[in-house]
Amino acid sequence: MKIRKFIVWLITLTLLISLIGPISNASAADIRQQTNPVSGGMSHTLALKKDGTILAWGSNSEYQLGLSSVTEAPTPKQIEGFTAVSVAAGYTFSVAMQQSGLVYVWGYGKEQYPRLVHGISDAVAIAASDDDVLVLCGDGTVWQWPADGGTPARVAGLNSIASIAAGGAHFLALTYSGEIWAWGSNTFGQLGIGTTISQPAPVKIDGFIGINAISAGFSHSLAINEKGRVFAWGNNSQGELGNGTTENSLSPVEVKQLTNAVQISAGSAFSMALTSDNRLYTWGYGEYGQLAQSGNKLSVNLPGVVNAVSRPVYIDCGMSHGFYIDTSGAAYFWGRNNNNQLGTGLASNENLPKRILTDALNSQAYTTDTFGGASPWAIDELSKLYDMNMAPRLLWSNYKSNITRAELAYLLATLHEQILRTTVKLNDKNNFRDTIGHLLEDPIRKANVLDIINGISATQFSPDTSTTREQAAKMISVFVEKTKKTDMEFDYFGPLPYYRDENIIGTWAIPFVAYAYENNIMKGSNNQFNPRGQLTREEALVMIYRTLLQFGWGK
């Protein structure tokens, strides 16, 4: 129903069950297939076994189970002769994606068995709203059409999309660079754009960057940023935004008392999050037991811990029921069960997780090949940085483009906070007039507080100009000093015999260039440092990897 697409950060969960065979690269954008092993709709549930077999249970009033012989299945039943790598349950219909990139739809009172969707052949992700099918293709484009028929149409204005989510009647798309685009119904502010005006075409949520995962509920939305903080917006009548109130929010607000989140999922009026230590949290509406917390509360507006009986590695919500898959591949379900959507065989609600399956397909968390377009020499170190969870989404893609002064400031300030698990306090005033209103204004100010950056004058920073290599050497050296919390003496002004072009390195930069060389951070090429050369994104990220490795910060 509401799709919860988690992005690359989740690879560190080390899911233990492998996918069905190897997943091949897809098309031009190098997006790899995203899999949903379990999905819940209004009153039915779909799940994948390790062999790709689809199990379905719950209501079949509109043929949404793909089982022609039953009106309701109280326990999981196999859809014969059909396999998939991902499933998505809409209100009264179902969607499946095969490894080949083909998409099938059934239900909605029309199709009793999976029907091939013509016009889509390279799908890498699927999502289902109340009435629509949403598909992400391998070239980074998004396609949408009504589930009861119609021809897939490309969603205009969306390119280089890494992940998608579908709510009741609103939709989200996450770009490689961590920005969210939203469209559809907006009655409660679920688009997060500051108004309640519905949008027929995608609109970017301004000033909201560095996002790793998105999820769309019936009338609210969730997102995780690169620091593991969760944000929510839209309907909050039952506390589903988790900020301690029941007031709707037209723009993202932070979910309180929740850190280090790696997965999220939004249901009808409740929310779920999984943290890096495998703790599962819920908040919002709980009348049917969907919160799975002690005390069987009607509703809560702050996250509470679920009484999980094993270690979750994948989570998801149906309309009013929740589920998780643990490290062994067992699947647990709880919440509303009026139409047997829990698969227990008993049409009674469950307020604690109950094991239904023992061999569910664990989802692969890796969704995008983030190194498409990178130079061959950089890929090994980029992939290792990626595995450390320290490669901000803002710098994914366009690896050979020059990194701006603002982007490098953002990268270093963000890493400083991540390593030390702290937040840099901003000064009351922004002295750099040309960064006021800039998308990266706050991280630039944080880098300034840390003395990592210098302006080109007292009031100008020139945020969008490229960073030179000698500027980068100074910024990374000071970053190390501030992160180690040690006063370092950068007072070496002697020769740099390892560089043939040492005579053109600025005197002010010599100690920093020397430090970067001696600590294996920046080595130059062919015995030259090229101090005025412009640093590329991939060079900056490799530099960061080497720094983290040198000082043991990436463990």
N, C-alpha and C positions, 0 to 999 in steps of 0.2 A: 504494500500500500504506500507507504512513504519509504522512499529508498534511502538507504544510509550507506553512502559510498565512502568507505574509508580509504585513505591514500597511503602512500609509501611508508609513512612513519610506522605503520603497524607491522612491518616486516620483522621488527625486533621481538615480536611475540613468539617467533619460531614455531609456527603451527606445525603440528606433528604428522598430520595426515596429508599425503600428497594428492595433487589433482589427478584427474583422469588423463594420463599420458601427458606429454609435453605440450605447452601452449606456445604456439608460434607467433612470431612478430606479425603485426598487422599494419598494413598500408603506410602512407606517407608520414603520418605524425608519430609512428612508432609507439602507439598506445597498445598495451597488452590487455588481454581480456580480464575483466573484473567479474568475479563470481559471487552470487548470492546462494549459499547452500540451503537456506531456509527463508521463506517469506510468508507473511500472514496478511490476509485481506480482512474484509468485514466479518465473515463467518466461515472462512475456510483457510486451510494452510497447505503449503507445498514444501517438500523437502527432497533433497538429493542424497542418494546413497553414494558410497565410494565408487561404484561402477557406473554412475551416471543415471541410474534408474530414478524416475520421478515417483515419489509417493504423494498422495493427496488424501485429505480427509476434511470432514466438516460438511457444510451445506453444499448441495449440488443442484439447488433450485434453478440455477441458470446455466447448468452444465459446466460450471467452473472447475469441477474436479477432473474433467476429461474421462469420466466413467459413465457410460451411457446407461448402465443397468441399475443405478441407485439414485435416490433422491437425497440421501444423506449417508455419510460414511463415519461411523463412530470411532473407527481406528484407521490407521494408515493403509491405503490400498494402492497397488502399483498400477500406473498407466502403462498398459502393455505395448511392447514394440516401439518404445520411444525413449531416447536418452537425451540428456542435456548437460551443460556445464553451469547454467545459472537459471534461476526461476524468479518470477516477480508476481505477486498476487495483487490484483486490483479489487475493486469493490465487489463485483460479481463476475470477474473474468480472470484469466491467468495468462502469463507470458513465459516463454522459455527460449533460451538461447543455446544453440549448439556450438561446438568447438569450431565448426566451419564458418561461423559468423552468420548463419541463418537464424531467423526469428520465427517463432510460431505463437499463435494466439488462439484461445478457445474460451467458451463461455458466453456471457452476456445474452443468454437465452437463444443463441443462434448456432454456435459451433459445439458439438458434443465431443469432438476430438481435435487435437492440435492441428491447426491449419497454417500452412506456410504463408508468410507475408511476402508478397512480391515487391521487388524494388529495394530490399535490404539484403546485402550479401556479405558485409564485413563488419557486423556488429561486434562491439567489444564490451558493452554494458547495456542493461535493460532496466527500466523502471516503470511502475504502474501507478496511476492516480485513481481517483474514483471512476473516471470515464475514459482516460487517454493512455496510450502507450508512448513511452519516451525511449529513444534508442541513441546511444553514442556509438559512432562509427570510427573505424580505424584511422581516418584522416582528420579526426578531431572535430567533425561536424556533428550536429544533433538533429534528430528527426522525430516528428511527432504526428500522431493521427488518432482519431476516435477508435476505441476498442471495438465498437459495434460495426465497423466497416470503414471504408475510405482508403485513400492512398497516402502512404507516408510522404510528408512534406518537410523539407529542411527548415529548421528554425533559423530565421534570418538574423544575421549579426553575430552569430556565435562561431568562433574559430579557435583552434588550439585548446579545446576543452578536454580536461583530464577526468572529470567525474560528473555524474548527473544525479538528481534526486527528484522525486515526484511526491506531492502531498495530496490533500483532498482534491483541490483544483488549482494548485499553484506548483511552480516548478523552479528548480535551482540548477545552475551549472557552474562548476568550479574550473577555473583556468589553470594552466601550468604554473602561472606566477602567483597563484593563491588568491585570486580575486573572484567574487561571486556575482553572477548575473541571475536575475530573478524575473519571472513573468507569471501572468495568470491572475487568479482571484487575490484580492488584497483587503478584504473587509475588515480584518483584524490587524492589519499591518504585517502580515506574514511574509511579505516580500522584503521587508527591512529597509525600505527606501525613504522612510520618514513621512509617508502619507498613507491614506487608506484607499487611494485610487488604484483600481485594478489596471494591469498593464497587458495589452495583447502581444507586445513584443518585449524581449529581454531588456532590462535596465540594470546597470551596474550599481551595486551597493557602494557608494562613495566612501572613501577613507577607511575601508575595512579590508585589510590585506594580511598576507602571511597565513592563510587558512589552509589546513591540511585535509579536512573532511567536512562533509555536509550531510544533513538529513532533513527531510520535510515531513511533518506530521499533517494531521487533517487541516489545522489552521494555525500552526506555529512551525518554526524552523529552528534548527540547531547547527552549530559549527564548532570545530576545534581549531585553535591556532597552533602554530609551530611550537609553542611552549606548553602545550597540553591543557590550556585554559579553554573552557567551554562557554560559548555565547548562545543566546536564544532571543527570539523576537516573535511578535505576533500575539495570538490569543493567550491570555494568562488567567482565565476565569477560574481554573482549578489549580493554579500554581505551577503549570507545566513549564514556565520559564525558569523556575528554580532560583529566583532572586529574592525570595523572602516576602513577596507581595502577590497580590492577585490582580494587579493592574496590567492591562495590555501594553505592549511596547512596539512602537513603529520603527524602531531601529535596534540593533543588537545591544543586549545588556549581558553582563557576565553572570553565569550561574555561580552561586556562592558555594563555599565549602567544598570545592571540587578542584583537584589539581592532577596533573600528569595523566590526563585522559588520552586514550588512544582510539576509542571507538564511541560512536553515538548512534542513537536511533530514536525517532519520534513516532509516537502512536497517535491515537485520536485526541486525547487530552492528557497524556502522560509521556514521560521521557526517560531514557536510559543512557547510561554511560559506563564504559569499562575503562579502568585505569591500568597503568603499566604493571602494577603488582597484582593484576587479575581480580581486583575487587569490582563488584558490580553495584551500581547505584541506580535508584529510580526516584522520580518525583512527579507530582501532578495528581491526577484523578486515580482513585483506587477502589471504587465501589465493588468491582468484580474480582479483587485480589491481584490486579495487575501490577501493584507495587511490590508484592512479595516481601514485605517488611514485617517485622515484629509488630503485633498489635492490630494488623489488618485495618489500617487507617483509611478513612473515606477519601481524604486528599491531604497532600503536604506540599508546601511551597519551597522546600529546601531538600537537597539530595539526602537520601538515606540508604544504608547498605542493605542489599538483598541477601536473604538467607540462602545463599548458594551452597549446594552440597558437594560441589567439585569446582575445579578451576576453569572458569570460562575463558575461551579464546575468540569466540565470535558471538555477537549479540544482535537481536533484531526485535521489532515490535510488529504485531498486527494492529488492527483497530483498537481492540481492548484486551489483547493478550500478549505476553512476552515469551521469549525463548532464548536459550543460549546453547552453544556447543562447547564441550569441554575438551581437554587435551587428549582424551582417549577416543573422541569421535562420538561420544554419547550426546544426545540432544534432550534438553529439559524444557518443559512448557508449563505455563501457569496463566491465571487470569480468567477471563470470561469463557464460558463453555456452553452457551445456550444452544449452539448448533453443532456441538462436538468438535469445535475447531482446535481443541487441545489434543484430541486423539486418544483420550484415556479410556474410552468405551463407556464412560459415565457422563451424562449431560448435567454435570454439576461443576460449579466454578472451583478453581484451585488457587489458594493464596500462598502456596509454596511451590517451588520448582519440582516437577515430577518427571522422571525419566520416561521417555516414550520410545526413543530410538537408541540403538547402540552402535550403529555404523554409519552415522551421517557424514557427508562430505564436508570436511573443513575447508573454509575458503582461503584461497591464496590472497594475501593482503596487498601484493605488489600490483599496482594498477597501471603505471606508466613507465616506459623505458625512458628514464630521464636523461640518458646520455646520448640520445639521437642527435647527431650534428656536432658532437664533441670531437676534438682531434684524437687520433688513436693513442698518442703518447699520454693523454690525460685520463683516459677512461678508467684505468686500473685504480688510480688514486681517487678519482671522483666516485667510483663505486664503493670504495672503502669509506670515504667521507659520508656517503649516503647511508651506509650500514651503521654509522655512528649516530644517525639521527641529527646531524648537525649541518645539513645543507638546506638553508631556507628556500622555500618554494619560490620566492620572489626572483631568485637567480636561476631557476630551472629554465632550460631552453636558451636559445641564442648564445651558446657558450663562447662563440668566437667574437662576439661583439665586445666593445670596450666597456668596462665597468665604470660607472660614474662615481664621483666623489660621494654623492648621497648614498648610493648603493653600498659602497664599501664601508661607509660610516654605519649604515644600518646593519650590515653583516657583523661588524666587530662589536657594536653595542649589544646586539642581540645575543651573540655568543658569550660575551662577558656576563650577561645576566643569566644565561642558561648554565654556564659552568659554575658560577658562584651561587646559583639559585637565589638571586636577589633581584630587586628592581631599582634601577638608578633613579633617584629623585631629580626632577627637573627644577631648574632655576625659575624664578617668577617671571623672568623676561627673556624673550628670544632676541639675542643681540644681532643675529644675522637676518637682516630685513628681507633678503632674497630667498629665505626658506619659509617665511610665514605663509601658511596655507599649502605648503608643499606636501605631497602625499607622505613623504618620509620626514616631516618636520620633527616629530617627537624623537625618533632615533638619532637624528642629526644633533638635536639638543643634548641627548644623553651622551653621545660621543664627545660633544664639546665639554660637558661637565667632567668627563673622564680625562680630558686633555688629549684624547686620541687624535683629534683633528685641529687644524688651524684654519682660519679664514684667509682669504686673499687680501682682506683689509679688516678693519675693526667691525664693519657692518655687513660685509659681503662674504659668502661662502662659495658661491658658484657651484651649486649642487649638481647640476646636470652636465658639467664638463667632465671629460674623461680623466681618470687618475693616472698619473705618470708612475713609472716603476720606482723612482726614488721617493716620491710621495708615499707610495704603498709601503716601502721599506720602513719609513718612519712610523706610519700608522700602526703597522703590525708589531713593531718593536715596543711602542708605547702601550699597545694593547696587552702585550705579554707582561710588561711592568705592572700595569694596573690590575691585571687578573691574578698575577702572583702576589700582589700586595707587597711588593718589595721595591725599595728605591734602587734603581739601577743607574750606574754611571755611564752615560753615553758620551764619553769624552775622548774617544780615540779619533785622532785626525791624521794618522800616519798614512803610509802608502797602502794600496790595495793591490798587491802583486798578482793576484789571481784574475784581475780584469785588465785587459789591454786598453780599455777606454776609461781608465780611472781618472785621467786628467780632465774629463768633462763631467764628472760627477760633482754636484754642488758640494761645497765645503760643509754646509749645514747637514748634508745627507750622509757624509762619509761614515760617521759612527753607526748609523742605523743600517746602512748597506753592509758594513762589516759584521754587525750583529746578526743580520739575516743570513749572511753567508755561513758564518761559523756555527749557526744553529740549524743549518740545512733547511732554511725556510725559502730563500731565494738564491738560486745558483747562477742565473744568467745562462747564456748560450754561446758556445764557441769562444769561451774566455772573454766574453763581453757582457756588460751589465745592461747597456742601452738605457741609461738613466732617464732620458726624456721620452722614451718609448711609452706608449699607452698600454696599460694593463688590461688584459681581456678577462671576461668572467671566469673562464676555465682556469686561467693562470691564478686568479685570486682564490678560487676554491681549492686548487691544488696547494697553494700557499697555506691556506687555512688547515688543510689536512696535515701537512707536514708540521705545522705549529702544534696542533692537537697531539700528534704522535710524539713530538719532541718532549712535551711537558706532561704527557699522560692524562690529558683532559678528555679524551674520547672514549674512555673505558666505561 
